[in-house]
């Protein structure tokens, strides 16, 4: 008989109620996690990543990587993840890559200036097709008291922002 893991059971219940699979959760307590949602419009793949808030805080932007380079790394890793082709090395790079990218954005810095120190981050990253399979990343942060956004909410907010972006920045979409 296996040992009961309360944190895992709570996480499973929270994520299932929000329309996410347990494979999206990699920390024991959703109440202490930040949530990163990636909507890849190149292949219609949406994925949730979680990271313990204290772990998020200690990951720094690598000095040798520009925000543009981090965006390219994230875009490439997300294509591999959607195809089920992430190797062990890449799996270990994906969350630090997402965190490094997030911290490099003005969106994150603006949020950090107005957010409470213990406020849970809900970062949605839209990846738009750009020059073939190269992705253009567009971050947005949603401020909500919810523990986790539902899959339907992420799709809705992501689509709303994409619609606005297509009108305001048609060059991002090759128009």
ABEGO torsion letter per residue (X at the ends): XBBBBAAAAAAAAAAAAAGBBAAABABABAAABBBBBBBBAAAGBBBBBBBBAAAAAABBBBAABBAAAAAAAAAAAAAAAAAGABBAAAAAAAAAAAAAAAAABAAAAAAAAABBAABBBBBBBBBBBBGEABBBBBBBBBBBABABBBAAAAAAAAAAAAAAAAAABAAAAGX
